[in-house]
Amino acid sequence: MQTISLEMPEDIAEFVRLPPTKARALLIREVVLRLYEQGVITSAQGARLLRSSRLAFEQFLAENKTAIHGSHVDLRRDLTNIRKARSRL
């Protein structure tokens, strides 16, 4: 697996005023969001990078007002699957 690291100068890190783990999580979320918006990664890849489910990733996109990529055929299939899942409840 290839690893990409991001270094932040100490003075900027101090200005951000977040614990390192929170800052890291925020940076990862922002990078994933921008890569998805630009069509560089898929939603499955975005979910994997955030270590979340596909549904959680799509909720993340909605919270950030980012359109989900796909065609109207994909949307119809998703709606059908949602209706089927709801009918089983």
Secondary structure, DSSP 8 states (H G I E B T S, - for coil): ---------HHHHHHHT--HHHHHHHHHHHHHHHHHHTTSS-HHHHHHHTT--HHHHHHHHHHTT------HHHHHHHHHHHHHHHHT-
